[in-house]
Amino acid sequence: MATDDRLAGSGGALRAVFGVPFRLQTYRNLLYLLLAFPLGLAYFVFLSVGISLGVGLAFVVVGIPILLAVLVIATGLGRVERELAALLLGVEFESAASSPEGSVVEWVKHLVTDRGTWTAVVYLGTKLFVGVVSFFVVTTVLVTAVSLLFVPFVYDQPGVYVGIVTDAPIQLHPSLYVAWQHLLVGVEAVVEIGSWQVRTLAEALAVAGVGVLLAVAALHLLNGLARFSAWYARLMLGPGATE
């Protein structure tokens, strides 16, 4: 019975690790993270230009309406981000509080003093950082992993070279030295890495296996970034929200 439990536990762990490419939520997370870079860049440029222009022209009064317009647009974009996080990351937000009815002065006062206005501004301004990290992981780790998966299909095509190319052999000098009675005793080796090409199907399948491991690791890393994004969206855009 204990053996069966251990086998079931091992199977569950393997499914948790290697089942990530077969979960729909993985690709929802990936879509959200792919959108984070262009959206974050657009938000950052908008806030940088709008706030700088508003502050710079505040002394001639014209900057005040510009700053208020930036806050209004930022709160609207914050609502868009709430919907995006709910749709792709599965985050559930509490209903947004409605703006108070009354005079324009009361509405402006609520806009400027409301905590949600400023958390939305901070969220939009910092979204670019998540976008940059996600873009880096996708374009380096994940794209490299997918490229390795296709090696068995292209390694033997005419004009295709799959492997390592170096202008000159790379030399590594691992060494170990130990002090012993006024002497320094050590061992030093020279490891030389030259050009290497995939020439057989077995080598191509081995490279593809590395690609599988790299892809699984990349998807887990991206899912972690998506979970962080969900937590950050709840924190900044929806107090008291639950996932």
C-alpha positions as CSV (number, residue, x, y, z in Angstrom):
1,M,0.0,0.0,0.0
2,A,2.8,2.4,0.9
3,T,4.5,1.5,-2.4
4,D,1.3,2.3,-4.3
5,D,1.1,5.6,-2.5
6,R,4.7,6.5,-3.4
7,L,4.1,5.5,-7.1
8,A,1.0,7.7,-7.1
9,G,2.9,10.5,-5.5
10,S,5.7,10.2,-8.1
11,G,3.2,10.1,-10.9
12,G,1.5,13.2,-9.6
13,A,4.8,15.0,-9.3
14,L,5.7,14.1,-12.9
15,R,2.4,15.3,-14.2
16,A,2.8,18.5,-12.3
17,V,6.2,19.1,-13.9
18,F,5.8,17.8,-17.4
19,G,2.1,18.4,-17.8
20,V,2.6,22.1,-18.0
21,P,2.5,22.2,-21.9
22,F,-0.9,20.5,-21.9
23,R,-2.7,23.0,-19.7
24,L,-4.9,25.7,-21.3
25,Q,-4.0,28.1,-18.5
26,T,-0.4,27.9,-19.5
27,Y,-1.2,29.5,-22.9
28,R,-3.5,32.1,-21.3
29,N,-0.6,33.1,-19.1
30,L,1.7,33.2,-22.0
31,L,-0.7,35.4,-24.0
32,Y,-1.0,37.8,-21.0
33,L,2.8,38.0,-20.6
34,L,3.3,38.5,-24.4
35,L,0.9,41.5,-24.2
36,A,2.7,42.9,-21.1
37,F,5.7,44.2,-23.0
38,P,3.9,46.3,-25.6
39,L,1.2,47.5,-23.2
40,G,3.8,48.2,-20.5
41,L,5.9,50.2,-22.9
42,A,2.8,52.2,-24.1
43,Y,1.8,52.9,-20.5
44,F,5.3,54.0,-19.5
45,V,5.6,56.4,-22.5
46,F,2.1,57.8,-21.9
47,L,2.7,58.4,-18.2
48,S,6.2,59.8,-18.7
49,V,5.1,62.3,-21.4
50,G,1.8,63.2,-19.7
51,I,3.1,63.8,-16.2
52,S,6.2,65.6,-17.5
53,L,4.2,67.9,-19.7
54,G,1.6,68.5,-17.0
55,V,4.1,69.3,-14.3
56,G,6.1,71.5,-16.7
57,L,3.1,73.5,-17.6
58,A,1.5,73.6,-14.2
59,F,2.9,77.1,-13.5
60,V,0.8,78.5,-16.4
61,V,-2.3,76.6,-15.2
62,V,-2.5,74.6,-18.5
63,G,-0.7,71.7,-16.9
64,I,-3.5,71.1,-14.3
65,P,-6.0,69.9,-16.9
66,I,-3.3,67.8,-18.5
67,L,-2.5,66.1,-15.2
68,L,-6.2,65.5,-14.5
69,A,-6.6,64.0,-18.0
70,V,-3.7,61.7,-17.3
71,L,-5.3,60.5,-14.0
72,V,-8.7,60.0,-15.8
73,I,-7.1,57.9,-18.6
74,A,-5.0,56.0,-16.1
75,T,-8.0,54.9,-14.1
76,G,-9.7,53.9,-17.3
77,L,-6.6,51.9,-18.4
78,G,-6.6,50.3,-14.9
79,R,-10.1,49.0,-15.5
80,V,-8.9,47.6,-18.8
81,E,-6.1,45.8,-17.0
82,R,-8.6,44.4,-14.5
83,E,-10.6,42.9,-17.3
84,L,-7.5,41.5,-18.9
85,A,-6.3,39.9,-15.7
86,A,-9.7,38.5,-15.0
87,L,-10.0,37.1,-18.6
88,L,-6.5,35.6,-19.0
89,L,-5.2,35.0,-15.4
90,G,-8.5,34.1,-13.8
91,V,-8.4,36.8,-11.2
92,E,-11.7,37.8,-9.6
93,F,-12.1,41.4,-8.6
94,E,-14.7,43.1,-6.4
95,S,-16.9,45.5,-8.2
96,A,-15.3,48.8,-8.8
97,A,-16.7,51.7,-6.7
98,S,-18.7,54.1,-8.7
99,S,-17.7,57.8,-8.9
100,P,-19.7,60.0,-6.6
101,E,-22.4,62.1,-8.1
102,G,-22.2,65.9,-7.6
103,S,-20.3,68.9,-8.8
104,V,-17.2,68.9,-11.0
105,V,-15.2,70.0,-7.9
106,E,-16.4,67.0,-5.9
107,W,-15.6,64.7,-8.8
108,V,-12.1,66.1,-9.2
109,K,-11.5,65.9,-5.4
110,H,-12.6,62.2,-5.4
111,L,-10.3,61.6,-8.4
112,V,-7.3,63.1,-6.8
113,T,-7.8,61.7,-3.3
114,D,-8.9,58.2,-4.2
115,R,-6.3,55.6,-3.5
116,G,-7.4,53.6,-6.5
117,T,-6.3,56.4,-8.8
118,W,-2.7,56.4,-7.6
119,T,-2.4,52.6,-7.4
120,A,-3.6,52.4,-11.0
121,V,-0.9,55.0,-12.0
122,V,1.8,53.0,-10.1
123,Y,0.6,49.7,-11.6
124,L,0.6,51.1,-15.2
125,G,4.1,52.6,-14.7
126,T,5.6,49.4,-13.4
127,K,4.0,46.9,-15.8
128,L,6.9,47.4,-18.2
129,F,9.2,45.6,-15.8
130,V,7.2,42.4,-15.9
131,G,6.9,42.9,-19.7
132,V,10.7,43.1,-20.1
133,V,11.3,40.0,-18.0
134,S,8.6,38.1,-19.9
135,F,9.9,39.2,-23.2
136,F,13.4,38.1,-22.3
137,V,12.3,34.6,-21.2
138,V,10.1,34.1,-24.3
139,T,12.6,35.4,-26.8
140,T,15.7,33.6,-25.3
141,V,14.8,30.5,-23.3
142,L,11.4,29.5,-24.9
143,V,12.4,30.3,-28.5
144,T,15.7,28.4,-28.0
145,A,13.8,25.4,-26.6
146,V,11.3,25.3,-29.5
147,S,14.2,25.6,-32.0
148,L,15.9,22.5,-30.3
149,L,12.7,20.5,-30.7
150,F,12.8,20.9,-34.5
151,V,16.4,19.7,-34.8
152,P,15.5,16.0,-35.6
153,F,13.5,17.3,-38.6
154,V,16.2,19.6,-40.1
155,Y,19.6,18.3,-39.0
156,D,20.2,16.3,-42.2
157,Q,18.8,18.8,-44.7
158,P,21.2,20.1,-47.4
159,G,22.9,23.4,-46.4
160,V,21.7,23.1,-42.7
161,Y,24.3,23.1,-39.9
162,V,23.1,22.2,-36.5
163,G,25.7,22.4,-33.7
164,I,28.4,24.6,-32.2
165,V,30.6,26.8,-34.3
166,T,33.6,28.7,-32.9
167,D,36.3,30.7,-34.6
168,A,38.8,29.1,-32.3
169,P,38.6,26.3,-29.8
170,I,37.4,27.3,-26.3
171,Q,39.7,26.3,-23.6
172,L,38.7,25.9,-19.9
173,H,41.3,25.5,-17.2
174,P,39.7,23.9,-14.1
175,S,42.2,23.6,-11.3
176,L,42.4,22.6,-7.6
177,Y,45.3,23.7,-5.3
178,V,45.9,22.7,-1.7
179,A,48.5,24.2,0.7
180,W,50.5,21.4,2.3
181,Q,53.6,22.1,4.5
182,H,54.8,25.2,2.8
183,L,54.1,23.7,-0.5
184,L,51.2,24.4,-2.9
185,V,50.0,21.1,-4.4
186,G,47.5,21.2,-7.1
187,V,46.0,19.7,-10.2
188,E,45.2,21.6,-13.3
189,A,43.4,20.3,-16.4
190,V,42.7,21.7,-19.8
191,V,39.3,21.2,-21.4
192,E,39.0,22.2,-25.1
193,I,35.7,22.7,-26.7
194,G,35.8,22.9,-30.5
195,S,33.2,22.9,-33.2
196,W,30.5,20.2,-33.0
197,Q,27.8,19.2,-35.5
198,V,24.7,17.0,-35.1
199,R,25.2,14.3,-37.7
200,T,23.1,11.4,-36.5
201,L,19.5,10.9,-35.5
202,A,20.5,9.9,-32.0
203,E,22.4,13.1,-31.5
204,A,19.4,15.1,-32.9
205,L,17.0,13.3,-30.5
206,A,19.3,14.1,-27.6
207,V,19.3,17.8,-28.5
208,A,15.5,17.6,-28.8
209,G,15.4,16.1,-25.3
210,V,17.3,19.0,-24.0
211,G,14.8,21.3,-25.8
212,V,11.9,19.5,-24.0
213,L,13.5,20.1,-20.6
214,L,14.3,23.7,-21.5
215,A,10.8,24.3,-22.7
216,V,9.2,22.8,-19.6
217,A,11.5,25.0,-17.4
218,A,10.6,28.1,-19.4
219,L,6.9,27.4,-19.2
220,H,7.1,27.0,-15.4
221,L,9.1,30.2,-15.1
222,L,6.5,32.0,-17.2
223,N,3.7,30.6,-15.1
224,G,5.5,31.9,-12.1
225,L,5.6,35.3,-13.6
226,A,1.9,35.1,-14.4
227,R,1.1,34.2,-10.8
228,F,3.1,37.1,-9.7
229,S,1.2,39.3,-12.2
230,A,-2.1,38.0,-10.8
231,W,-1.0,38.8,-7.3
232,Y,0.2,42.3,-8.2
233,A,-3.0,43.0,-10.2
234,R,-5.1,42.0,-7.1
235,L,-2.9,44.2,-4.9
236,M,-2.9,47.3,-7.0
237,L,-6.2,47.2,-8.9
238,G,-8.6,45.3,-6.7
239,P,-8.4,45.5,-2.9
240,G,-9.9,42.5,-1.3
241,A,-10.1,40.5,-4.6
242,T,-9.7,36.8,-4.6
243,E,-8.3,34.4,-7.3
